[in-house]
Every structure is written in C-alpha cells, then in structure tokens.
Amino acid sequence: MNRPKLNFVIDAVMFLLLAAIAGIGLLMKFVLIPGRERWVKYGRQVDLYLFGWDRHDWGDLHFYLALVLAAVLTLHIILHWSQIVVLFHRLVTAPRARTVVFWVFLALALLLLFFPFLFSPEVREGGRGWRWQSSSPPLAATASARKNRRNRPIAHRAAAVPGLPPGWSPPQSGRVCG
C-alpha cells in the first residue's frame, strides 16, 4: 500500500475510534447512568444494561478503545515525523526557544499521561450505594422525608419514605436528611 493510502486508512481508523470513544462516553453519562442518579430517576436501585453489558463493561471497552487509539496515533506521529519536525522548525525559529518548547511539551505530556499514578485516592469507609455512606439518601427520598417530618420519631419518619429499601435505618447521627 502506498504512503497516501496508508495515511488515509490510519486517519479513518483514528476518526472511527474517536467517534466510538465519544459515543460510549455519552452512553455512560446519559443512558447507563451511575447508581445515585438511578435512584433519582427510577426511585429504586436498578441495574441498567445495553446489549447485555452494564456501564462497567462499556467503561472497559471505552478504556481499551482509548489504548488502541493511542497506539494508532503513535503510528500516525511516526509516519509524519519528518513533517512535524519541519513545521516545528518553521513555527519556532530560535534554537534555544525550540529546546525550551520541546522540553515543556514533553514534560506536560508525561505529566498528563502518568497523572493517575502520581496520587493516591482518599479512602473512606463505606459500601455500595448511598445507604452505606454517612451522607443523606437520594434526592427523591430526601424530598419525601421532608414532607413526613411531623413530630414522629426518626425511625417512623424513615419508614414512611417511599423508595427506601426495606430494613433501611437512619444514619448514626439520627438524621434522615442531609
């Protein structure tokens, strides 16, 4: 295959990979919504699937497609390296400035690439979903709890909230709402 055809195929593959990554990202953001948003939308804990895959399966595909895109993009850069060097020399004419721009660009690229490995997450006690956290229940349950706040004991108020799972008890602080 000659060079222009190869470049066209690589560019087309990169575009399709980018479209797939963006589409799956939108799917996970707006269709296969996370747990807390599912409580608000459906009023109970539900699992959402599309073609037999949940949001975590789609997230794995999203990640692997991103790795493939990175590999194809690296190939694209290798095939265009001489053109990149010529354009870089035309844009930044001073040799010292070229050196500074190159090292700043490389440092920024490496920082962005290895950012996830430079920090540790904050670890808190908890479990799956909002009911195991010290925060308040989902917004729909919170609004219902406010309506049922009359002078009843806290356990009775929690039991009267529609959408709460059976056996739910209020947090240790004695609060039903945030």
Backbone as a printed PyTorch tensor [residue, N CA C, xyz], in Angstrom:
tensor([[[  0.8690,  -1.1840,   0.0000],
         [  0.0000,   0.0000,   0.0000],
         [  0.9050,   1.2340,   0.0000]],

        [[  0.6010,   2.1860,  -0.8650],
         [  1.4390,   3.3840,  -0.9090],
         [  1.1520,   4.2980,   0.2810]],

        [[  2.0470,   5.2390,   0.5020],
         [  2.0110,   6.0930,   1.6990],
         [  0.7170,   6.9040,   1.8410]],

        [[  0.2190,   7.5730,   0.8090],
         [ -1.0290,   8.3360,   0.9610],
         [ -2.2260,   7.4580,   1.3420]],

        [[ -2.3130,   6.2670,   0.7690],
         [ -3.4190,   5.3740,   1.1210],
         [ -3.2970,   4.9120,   2.5700]],

        [[ -2.0620,   4.5910,   2.9780],
         [ -1.8370,   4.1790,   4.3670],
         [ -2.2190,   5.2950,   5.3370]],

        [[ -1.8140,   6.5250,   5.0270],
         [ -2.1750,   7.6730,   5.8780],
         [ -3.6880,   7.8540,   5.9460]],

        [[ -4.3530,   7.6820,   4.8000],
         [ -5.8130,   7.8170,   4.7880],
         [ -6.4680,   6.7420,   5.6640]],

        [[ -6.0120,   5.5080,   5.5430],
         [ -6.5770,   4.4230,   6.3530],
         [ -6.3410,   4.6820,   7.8390]],

        [[ -5.1320,   5.0950,   8.2010],
         [ -4.8240,   5.3790,   9.6110],
         [ -5.6890,   6.5240,  10.1200]],

        [[ -5.8460,   7.5800,   9.3360],
         [ -6.6810,   8.7100,   9.7540],
         [ -8.1440,   8.2960,   9.9020]],

        [[ -8.6340,   7.4590,   8.9790],
         [-10.0210,   6.9920,   9.0610],
         [-10.2290,   6.1230,  10.2990]],

        [[ -9.2630,   5.2490,  10.5870],
         [ -9.3600,   4.4020,  11.7870],
         [ -9.3360,   5.2620,  13.0480]],

        [[ -8.4620,   6.2730,  13.0810],
         [ -8.4200,   7.1630,  14.2490],
         [ -9.7430,   7.8920,  14.4330]],

        [[-10.3320,   8.3640,  13.3420],
         [-11.6130,   9.0600,  13.4390],
         [-12.7000,   8.1280,  13.9720]],

        [[-12.7650,   6.8950,  13.4620],
         [-13.7720,   5.9400,  13.9370],
         [-13.5490,   5.5820,  15.4070]],

        [[-12.2940,   5.4200,  15.8040],
         [-12.0120,   5.1330,  17.2180],
         [-12.4380,   6.3040,  18.1040]],

        [[-12.1410,   7.5230,  17.6690],
         [-12.5370,   8.7030,  18.4360],
         [-14.0550,   8.8070,  18.5320]],

        [[-14.7520,   8.5260,  17.4320],
         [-16.2210,   8.5630,  17.4520],
         [-16.7720,   7.5040,  18.3980]],

        [[-16.1880,   6.3040,  18.3730],
         [-16.6490,   5.2380,  19.2720],
         [-16.3930,   5.5970,  20.7280]],

        [[-15.2330,   6.1510,  21.0270],
         [-14.9110,   6.5420,  22.4060],
         [-15.8710,   7.6250,  22.8840]],

        [[-16.1280,   8.6210,  22.0400],
         [-17.0620,   9.6980,  22.4100],
         [-18.4730,   9.1420,  22.5830]],

        [[-18.9050,   8.2750,  21.6770],
         [-20.2510,   7.6970,  21.7800],
         [-20.4310,   6.8670,  23.0370]],

        [[-19.4380,   6.0640,  23.3690],
         [-19.5330,   5.2510,  24.5850],
         [-19.4990,   6.1440,  25.8210]],

        [[-18.7020,   7.2020,  25.7900],
         [-18.6910,   8.1510,  26.9070],
         [-20.0540,   8.7890,  27.1100]],

        [[-20.7020,   9.1910,  26.0210],
         [-22.0510,   9.7630,  26.1160],
         [-23.0590,   8.7150,  26.5930]],

        [[-22.8970,   7.4820,  26.1370],
         [-23.7620,   6.3930,  26.5810],
         [-23.6690,   6.2110,  28.0920]],

        [[-22.4480,   6.2080,  28.6140],
         [-22.2690,   6.0120,  30.0590],
         [-22.7360,   7.2290,  30.8580]],

        [[-22.6210,   8.4070,  30.2890],
         [-23.0180,   9.6260,  31.0060],
         [-24.5320,   9.8180,  31.0370]],

        [[-25.2200,   9.5410,  29.9020],
         [-26.6240,   9.9040,  29.8090],
         [-27.6010,   8.7330,  29.7420]],

        [[-27.1530,   7.5310,  29.4060],
         [-28.0650,   6.4000,  29.2740],
         [-27.8520,   5.3920,  30.4040]],

        [[-26.6390,   4.9190,  30.5640],
         [-26.3190,   3.9640,  31.6310],
         [-25.8050,   4.7490,  32.8380]],

        [[-26.7060,   5.4680,  33.4510],
         [-26.3440,   6.4360,  34.4920],
         [-25.8410,   5.7390,  35.7590]],

        [[-25.0050,   6.4400,  36.5630],
         [-24.4900,   5.8390,  37.7860],
         [-25.5770,   5.6400,  38.8540]],

        [[-25.2340,   4.8930,  39.8950],
         [-26.1870,   4.4610,  40.9170],
         [-27.0320,   5.5490,  41.5470]],

        [[-26.4150,   6.6230,  42.0030],
         [-27.1770,   7.6810,  42.6870],
         [-28.2090,   8.3030,  41.7430]],

        [[-27.8310,   8.4940,  40.4920],
         [-28.7660,   9.0620,  39.5200],
         [-29.8760,   8.0700,  39.1770]],

        [[-29.5690,   6.7710,  39.2390],
         [-30.6150,   5.7640,  39.0000],
         [-31.6730,   5.8310,  40.0930]],

        [[-31.2510,   6.0870,  41.3510],
         [-32.2180,   6.2300,  42.4510],
         [-33.1620,   7.3820,  42.1540]],

        [[-32.6120,   8.4880,  41.7090],
         [-33.4360,   9.6620,  41.4400],
         [-34.3820,   9.4040,  40.2650]],

        [[-33.8820,   8.7960,  39.2030],
         [-34.6880,   8.5980,  38.0010],
         [-35.7300,   7.4970,  38.1550]],

        [[-35.3480,   6.3550,  38.7540],
         [-36.2330,   5.2010,  38.8180],
         [-36.8620,   4.9820,  40.1930]],

        [[-36.3890,   5.6940,  41.2230],
         [-36.9760,   5.5710,  42.5520],
         [-36.5760,   4.3120,  43.2980]],

        [[-35.6590,   3.5550,  42.7490],
         [-35.1780,   2.3370,  43.3970],
         [-33.8400,   1.9630,  42.7600]],

        [[-33.1750,   0.9960,  43.3690],
         [-31.9100,   0.5370,  42.8090],
         [-32.1890,  -0.4200,  41.6550]],

        [[-31.7710,  -0.0490,  40.4620],
         [-31.9440,  -0.9000,  39.2860],
         [-30.5830,  -1.0480,  38.6050]],

        [[-30.4460,  -2.1060,  37.8410],
         [-29.2630,  -2.2960,  37.0260],
         [-29.6470,  -2.0190,  35.5820]],

        [[-28.8200,  -1.2520,  34.8840],
         [-29.0940,  -0.8850,  33.5040],
         [-28.1300,  -1.6220,  32.5780]],

        [[-28.6640,  -2.1870,  31.5080],
         [-27.8650,  -2.9320,  30.5420],
         [-28.2130,  -2.4700,  29.1390]],

        [[-27.2340,  -2.5070,  28.2670],
         [-27.4570,  -2.2750,  26.8500],
         [-26.7190,  -3.3790,  26.1040]],

        [[-27.4650,  -4.1790,  25.3550],
         [-26.9310,  -5.3360,  24.6380],
         [-26.2400,  -6.3140,  25.5970]],

        [[-26.7550,  -6.4190,  26.8250],
         [-26.2150,  -7.3520,  27.8020],
         [-25.0140,  -6.8380,  28.5810]],

        [[-24.6080,  -5.6000,  28.3400],
         [-23.4600,  -5.0170,  29.0370],
         [-23.9300,  -3.9110,  29.9650]],

        [[-23.3730,  -3.8560,  31.1940],
         [-23.6670,  -2.7400,  32.0990],
         [-22.6410,  -1.6260,  31.8670]],

        [[-22.7370,  -0.5540,  32.6410],
         [-21.8620,   0.5920,  32.4170],
         [-20.4000,   0.2680,  32.6500]],

        [[-20.1110,  -0.7110,  33.5060],
         [-18.7230,  -1.0800,  33.7490],
         [-18.1320,  -1.8350,  32.5610]],

        [[-18.9380,  -2.6760,  31.9220],
         [-18.4750,  -3.3640,  30.7130],
         [-18.2050,  -2.3470,  29.6010]],

        [[-19.1210,  -1.3970,  29.4370],
         [-18.9230,  -0.3620,  28.4290],
         [-17.7140,   0.5090,  28.7820]],

        [[-17.4930,   0.7410,  30.0760],
         [-16.3140,   1.5040,  30.5010],
         [-15.0230,   0.7830,  30.1600]],

        [[-15.0210,  -0.5480,  30.2960],
         [-13.8370,  -1.3210,  29.8900],
         [-13.5820,  -1.1740,  28.3970]],

        [[-14.6390,  -1.2940,  27.5910],
         [-14.4890,  -1.1250,  26.1480],
         [-13.9810,   0.2790,  25.8210]],

        [[-14.5050,   1.2790,  26.5130],
         [-14.0840,   2.6730,  26.3570],
         [-12.5780,   2.7900,  26.5940]],

        [[-12.0900,   2.1590,  27.6590],
         [-10.6680,   2.2050,  28.0060],
         [ -9.8180,   1.5080,  26.9410]],

        [[-10.2290,   0.3110,  26.5160],
         [ -9.4340,  -0.4350,  25.5380],
         [ -9.4170,   0.2520,  24.1740]],

        [[-10.5290,   0.8610,  23.7990],
         [-10.5390,   1.6370,  22.5590],
         [ -9.6010,   2.8410,  22.6550]],

        [[ -9.5180,   3.4460,  23.8270],
         [ -8.5940,   4.5650,  24.0300],
         [ -7.1440,   4.1000,  23.8810]],

        [[ -6.8330,   2.8920,  24.3780],
         [ -5.4780,   2.3550,  24.2070],
         [ -5.1700,   2.1030,  22.7290]],

        [[ -6.1460,   1.5590,  22.0070],
         [ -5.9460,   1.3230,  20.5690],
         [ -5.7650,   2.6620,  19.8470]],

        [[ -6.5590,   3.6660,  20.2080],
         [ -6.4090,   4.9890,  19.6070],
         [ -5.0120,   5.5480,  19.8900]],

        [[ -4.5160,   5.3820,  21.1100],
         [ -3.1700,   5.8640,  21.4460],
         [ -2.1160,   5.1680,  20.5800]],

        [[ -2.2800,   3.8730,  20.3510],
         [ -1.3250,   3.1360,  19.5150],
         [ -1.3820,   3.6120,  18.0600]],

        [[ -2.5850,   3.7880,  17.5350],
         [ -2.7240,   4.2440,  16.1430],
         [ -2.2300,   5.6780,  16.0110]],

        [[ -2.4830,   6.5060,  17.0170],
         [ -1.9880,   7.8810,  16.9970],
         [ -0.4610,   7.9030,  17.0240]],

        [[  0.1480,   7.0110,  17.7970],
         [  1.6110,   6.9150,  17.8230],
         [  2.1420,   6.5380,  16.4410]],

        [[  1.4900,   5.5840,  15.7850],
         [  1.8700,   5.2110,  14.4240],
         [  1.7220,   6.4000,  13.4790]],

        [[  0.6490,   7.1450,  13.6180],
         [  0.4090,   8.3440,  12.8040],
         [  1.5460,   9.3500,  12.9980]],

        [[  1.9540,   9.5690,  14.2410],
         [  3.0360,  10.5240,  14.5280],
         [  4.3530,  10.0230,  13.9300]],

        [[  4.6260,   8.7330,  14.0390],
         [  5.8610,   8.1700,  13.4710],
         [  5.8880,   8.3690,  11.9590]],

        [[  4.7710,   8.1070,  11.2970],
         [  4.7200,   8.2540,   9.8400],
         [  4.8270,   9.7090,   9.3840]],

        [[  4.4610,  10.6520,  10.2500],
         [  4.5090,  12.0750,   9.9030],
         [  5.6550,  12.8060,  10.5950]],

        [[  6.6120,  12.0780,  11.1620],
         [  7.6370,  12.7050,  11.9950],
         [  8.4380,  13.7650,  11.2440]],

        [[  8.8620,  13.4950,  10.0270],
         [  9.6620,  14.4830,   9.2910],
         [  8.8560,  15.7590,   9.0410]],

        [[  7.5740,  15.6220,   8.7530],
         [  6.7200,  16.7820,   8.5450],
         [  6.5520,  17.5650,   9.8580]],

        [[  6.4250,  16.8550,  10.9800],
         [  6.2900,  17.5100,  12.2890],
         [  7.5390,  18.3210,  12.6110]],

        [[  8.7120,  17.7410,  12.3470],
         [  9.9760,  18.4380,  12.6280],
         [ 10.0990,  19.6980,  11.7800]],

        [[  9.7910,  19.6020,  10.4910],
         [  9.8790,  20.7720,   9.6110],
         [  8.9160,  21.8660,  10.0770]],

        [[  7.6810,  21.5050,  10.3820],
         [  6.7080,  22.5060,  10.8490],
         [  7.1170,  23.1180,  12.1840]],

        [[  7.6750,  22.2990,  13.0570],
         [  8.1230,  22.8070,  14.3630],
         [  9.2500,  23.8250,  14.1730]],

        [[ 10.1950,  23.5350,  13.2570],
         [ 11.2890,  24.4780,  12.9970],
         [ 10.7840,  25.7660,  12.3630]],

        [[  9.7420,  25.6680,  11.5550],
         [  9.1740,  26.8870,  10.9560],
         [  8.4260,  27.7280,  11.9860]],

        [[  7.7180,  27.0570,  12.9070],
         [  6.9400,  27.7990,  13.9080],
         [  7.8180,  28.4120,  14.9880]],

        [[  8.8200,  27.6730,  15.4330],
         [  9.7230,  28.1610,  16.4840],
         [ 11.1100,  28.2440,  15.8630]],

        [[ 11.4990,  29.4520,  15.4590],
         [ 12.7310,  29.6090,  14.6780],
         [ 13.9900,  29.6260,  15.5320]],

        [[ 13.9250,  30.1660,  16.7440],
         [ 15.1200,  30.2540,  17.5860],
         [ 15.4500,  28.8800,  18.1800]],

        [[ 16.6870,  28.4120,  18.0160],
         [ 17.0560,  27.0810,  18.5120],
         [ 16.8560,  26.9250,  20.0220]],

        [[ 17.2080,  27.9540,  20.8000],
         [ 17.0440,  27.8620,  22.2590],
         [ 15.5560,  27.7760,  22.6260]],

        [[ 14.7260,  28.5570,  21.9590],
         [ 13.2770,  28.5230,  22.2110],
         [ 12.7040,  27.1550,  21.8210]],

        [[ 13.2090,  26.5840,  20.7140],
         [ 12.7630,  25.2370,  20.3110],
         [ 13.0500,  24.2180,  21.4080]],

        [[ 14.2240,  24.3240,  21.9970],
         [ 14.6020,  23.3900,  23.0610],
         [ 13.6750,  23.5460,  24.2630]],

        [[ 13.4110,  24.7730,  24.6510],
         [ 12.5260,  25.0260,  25.7930],
         [ 11.1190,  24.5250,  25.5050]],

        [[ 10.5910,  24.8590,  24.3260],
         [  9.2380,  24.4290,  23.9620],
         [  9.1590,  22.9110,  23.9210]],

        [[ 10.1700,  22.2550,  23.3650],
         [ 10.1800,  20.7920,  23.3070],
         [ 10.1270,  20.1780,  24.6960]],

        [[ 10.9870,  20.6330,  25.6140],
         [ 11.0360,  20.0270,  26.9540],
         [  9.7830,  20.3320,  27.7640]],

        [[  9.2340,  21.5320,  27.6110],
         [  7.9800,  21.8570,  28.3060],
         [  6.8520,  20.9840,  27.7650]],

        [[  6.7870,  20.8280,  26.4460],
         [  5.7630,  19.9900,  25.8340],
         [  5.9030,  18.5390,  26.2960]],

        [[  7.1290,  18.0230,  26.2860],
         [  7.3670,  16.6430,  26.7140],
         [  7.0110,  16.4510,  28.1860]],

        [[  7.4060,  17.3950,  29.0450],
         [  7.0900,  17.2900,  30.4790],
         [  5.5770,  17.3300,  30.7050]],

        [[  4.8850,  18.2090,  30.0140],
         [  3.4270,  18.2960,  30.1510],
         [  2.7560,  17.0160,  29.6640]],

        [[  3.2180,  16.4790,  28.5420],
         [  2.6460,  15.2370,  28.0090],
         [  2.8580,  14.0860,  28.9880]],

        [[  4.0640,  13.9700,  29.5500],
         [  4.3380,  12.9000,  30.5120],
         [  3.5350,  13.0790,  31.7950]],

        [[  3.3890,  14.3230,  32.2470],
         [  2.5840,  14.5880,  33.4420],
         [  1.1340,  14.1780,  33.2190]],

        [[  0.5810,  14.5360,  32.0820],
         [ -0.8070,  14.1690,  31.7820],
         [ -0.9700,  12.6600,  31.6220]],

        [[  0.0250,  12.0130,  31.0430],
         [ -0.0460,  10.5720,  30.8300],
         [  0.0360,   9.7950,  32.1420]],

        [[  0.9410,  10.2150,  33.0290],
         [  1.1630,   9.4690,  34.2650],
         [  0.4750,  10.0740,  35.4840]],

        [[ -0.3890,  11.0600,  35.2680],
         [ -1.1260,  11.7060,  36.3500],
         [ -1.8330,  10.7200,  37.2870]],

        [[ -2.5240,   9.7040,  36.7620],
         [ -3.2440,   8.7980,  37.6660],
         [ -2.3330,   8.0450,  38.6330]],

        [[ -1.0590,   7.8860,  38.2760],
         [ -0.1460,   7.1090,  39.1070],
         [  0.6420,   7.9740,  40.0800]],

        [[  0.4470,   9.2850,  40.0290],
         [  1.1910,  10.1910,  40.8980],
         [  0.4910,  10.4610,  42.2220]],

        [[ -0.7780,  10.1350,  42.3220],
         [ -1.5540,  10.4370,  43.5080],
         [ -2.2620,   9.1970,  44.0150]],

        [[ -2.5890,   9.2020,  45.2850],
         [ -3.3640,   8.1110,  45.8790],
         [ -4.7570,   8.6310,  46.2050]],

        [[ -5.7810,   7.8030,  46.0430],
         [ -7.1380,   8.2570,  46.3570],
         [ -7.3460,   8.3780,  47.8550]],

        [[ -8.3050,   9.1910,  48.2310],
         [ -8.7110,   9.2970,  49.6230],
         [ -9.6060,   8.0990,  49.9290]],

        [[ -9.2860,   7.3800,  50.9830],
         [-10.0260,   6.1690,  51.3230],
         [-10.9810,   6.4950,  52.4690]],

        [[-12.2580,   6.1790,  52.2670],
         [-13.2840,   6.3950,  53.2890],
         [-14.0380,   5.0990,  53.5010]],

        [[-14.5790,   4.9370,  54.6910],
         [-15.4000,   3.7630,  54.9700],
         [-16.6960,   3.8890,  54.2000]],

        [[-17.2220,   2.7890,  53.7570],
         [-18.4820,   2.8170,  53.0360],
         [-18.6850,   1.5020,  52.3350]],

        [[-19.7480,   1.4390,  51.6010],
         [-20.0670,   0.2390,  50.8540],
         [-20.6710,   0.6310,  49.5370]],

        [[-21.5090,  -0.2170,  49.0180],
         [-22.1470,   0.0780,  47.7420],
         [-23.3350,   0.9940,  47.9500]],

        [[-23.3960,   2.0540,  47.1890],
         [-24.5810,   2.9010,  47.1780],
         [-24.6350,   3.8930,  48.3210]],

        [[-25.6420,   4.7520,  48.2710],
         [-25.7690,   5.8500,  49.2240],
         [-26.1490,   5.3740,  50.6090]],

        [[-26.8400,   4.2440,  50.7260],
         [-27.3490,   3.8630,  52.0480],
         [-26.2440,   3.4730,  53.0060]],

        [[-25.0400,   3.1740,  52.4960],
         [-23.9410,   2.7830,  53.3800],
         [-23.0470,   3.9560,  53.6970]],

        [[-23.3130,   5.1020,  53.1160],
         [-22.4820,   6.2700,  53.3570],
         [-23.0970,   7.1110,  54.4550]],

        [[-22.2960,   8.0460,  54.9680],
         [-22.8020,   8.9050,  56.0380],
         [-23.6170,  10.0650,  55.4830]],

        [[-23.7220,  10.1630,  54.1550],
         [-24.5000,  11.2590,  53.5730],
         [-25.9790,  10.8970,  53.5380]],

        [[-26.7570,  11.8110,  53.0180],
         [-28.2040,  11.6220,  53.0070],
         [-28.6360,  10.6850,  51.8900]],

        [[-29.8850,  10.1940,  51.9500],
         [-30.4230,   9.3560,  50.8750],
         [-30.5880,  10.1500,  49.5850]],

        [[-30.9750,   9.5130,  48.4870],
         [-31.1380,  10.2150,  47.2180],
         [-32.1330,  11.3620,  47.3080]],

        [[-32.0720,  12.2350,  46.3280],
         [-32.8960,  13.4450,  46.3570],
         [-34.3870,  13.1420,  46.4460]],

        [[-34.8690,  12.1510,  45.7190],
         [-36.2970,  11.8360,  45.7560],
         [-36.7170,  11.4160,  47.1650]],

        [[-35.9180,  10.5840,  47.8120],
         [-36.2330,  10.1430,  49.1680],
         [-36.1200,  11.3120,  50.1480]],

        [[-35.1670,  12.1950,  49.9300],
         [-34.9880,  13.3450,  50.8120],
         [-36.2060,  14.2590,  50.7600]],

        [[-36.7210,  14.5120,  49.5570],
         [-37.8980,  15.3750,  49.4280],
         [-39.0940,  14.7470,  50.1330]],

        [[-39.2670,  13.4290,  49.9900],
         [-40.3730,  12.7570,  50.6660],
         [-40.1990,  12.8040,  52.1750]],

        [[-38.9670,  12.6840,  52.6380],
         [-38.7110,  12.7100,  54.0790],
         [-39.0690,  14.0720,  54.6600]],

        [[-38.8260,  15.1360,  53.9180],
         [-39.1710,  16.4710,  54.4160],
         [-40.6780,  16.6140,  54.6090]],

        [[-41.4640,  15.9880,  53.7320],
         [-42.9200,  16.0580,  53.8520],
         [-43.4110,  15.2920,  55.0800]],

        [[-42.7100,  14.2490,  55.4640],
         [-43.1430,  13.3870,  56.5660],
         [-42.4630,  13.7330,  57.8890]],

        [[-42.0720,  14.9620,  58.0910],
         [-41.2770,  15.3400,  59.2340],
         [-42.0840,  15.6690,  60.4870]],

        [[-43.3110,  15.4960,  60.4780],
         [-44.1200,  15.8850,  61.6340],
         [-43.4610,  15.4090,  62.9280]],

        [[-44.0570,  15.4700,  64.0220],
         [-43.4440,  15.1490,  65.3120],
         [-43.3450,  13.6480,  65.5680]],

        [[-42.9590,  12.8970,  64.5780],
         [-42.8340,  11.4560,  64.7540],
         [-41.3840,  11.1040,  65.0370]],

        [[-41.1360,  10.0050,  65.7260],
         [-39.7460,   9.5860,  65.9710],
         [-39.0250,   9.3290,  64.6500]],

        [[-37.7210,   9.4500,  64.6950],
         [-36.9090,   9.3570,  63.4870],
         [-37.0870,   8.0260,  62.7590]],

        [[-37.1880,   6.9200,  63.4540],
         [-37.3250,   5.6110,  62.8000],
         [-38.6340,   5.5330,  62.0210]],

        [[-39.7240,   6.1000,  62.5730],
         [-41.0050,   6.0890,  61.8730],
         [-40.9720,   6.9890,  60.6580]],

        [[-40.2620,   8.1210,  60.7650],
         [-40.1550,   9.0130,  59.6090],
         [-39.4080,   8.3110,  58.4800]],

        [[-38.3450,   7.5900,  58.7880],
         [-37.5720,   6.8960,  57.7500],
         [-38.4140,   5.8070,  57.1070]],

        [[-39.2140,   5.1040,  57.8980],
         [-40.0350,   4.0200,  57.3550],
         [-41.1110,   4.5600,  56.4230]],

        [[-41.5010,   5.8290,  56.6020],
         [-42.5730,   6.4040,  55.7970],
         [-42.0820,   6.9570,  54.4550]],

        [[-40.7860,   6.9260,  54.2000],
         [-40.2540,   7.4910,  52.9740],
         [-40.3660,   6.4690,  51.8500]],

        [[-41.1270,   6.7820,  50.7990],
         [-41.2310,   5.8280,  49.6850],
         [-39.9000,   5.7340,  48.9490]],

        [[-39.5760,   4.5540,  48.4750],
         [-38.3590,   4.3680,  47.7040],
         [-37.1690,   3.9060,  48.5150]],

        [[-37.2740,   3.9750,  49.8510],
         [-36.1690,   3.4850,  50.6630],
         [-36.2170,   1.9640,  50.6980]],

        [[-35.0640,   1.3110,  50.6710],
         [-35.0690,  -0.1460,  50.6990],
         [-35.6050,  -0.6810,  52.0120]],

        [[-36.1770,  -1.8790,  52.0010],
         [-36.6880,  -2.4600,  53.2410],
         [-35.5580,  -2.6440,  54.2420]],

        [[-35.8340,  -2.3430,  55.4790],
         [-34.8460,  -2.5040,  56.5400],
         [-33.8690,  -1.3440,  56.6430]],

        [[-34.0820,  -0.2810,  55.8590],
         [-33.1720,   0.8550,  55.9360],
         [-33.3400,   1.5260,  57.2800]],

        [[-32.2330,   1.8640,  57.8950],
         [-32.3030,   2.6040,  59.1550],
         [-31.5170,   3.8880,  58.9890]],

        [[-31.8730,   4.9190,  59.7540],
         [-31.2060,   6.2120,  59.6000],
         [-29.7400,   6.1210,  60.0240]],

        [[-28.9120,   7.0490,  59.5280],
         [-27.5030,   7.0850,  59.9290],
         [-27.3630,   7.2740,  61.4340]],

        [[-26.1840,   6.9890,  61.9580],
         [-25.9090,   7.0830,  63.3960],
         [-26.1750,   8.4690,  63.9430]],

        [[-26.0390,   9.4970,  63.1170],
         [-26.2300,  10.8490,  63.6150],
         [-27.6930,  11.1400,  63.9370]],

        [[-28.5980,  10.2550,  63.4980],
         [-30.0170,  10.4750,  63.7660],
         [-30.6770,  11.3490,  62.7310]],

        [[-29.9580,  11.6570,  61.6240],
         [-30.5320,  12.4990,  60.5830],
         [-31.0990,  11.6410,  59.4650]],

        [[-32.2210,  12.0510,  58.9150],
         [-32.7600,  11.4080,  57.7270],
         [-32.3080,  12.1930,  56.5220]],

        [[-32.2680,  13.5040,  56.6390],
         [-31.9060,  14.3710,  55.5320],
         [-30.5400,  14.9750,  55.7890]],

        [[-29.8660,  15.3770,  54.6570],
         [-28.5350,  15.9560,  54.7040],
         [-28.4740,  17.0800,  55.6470]]])
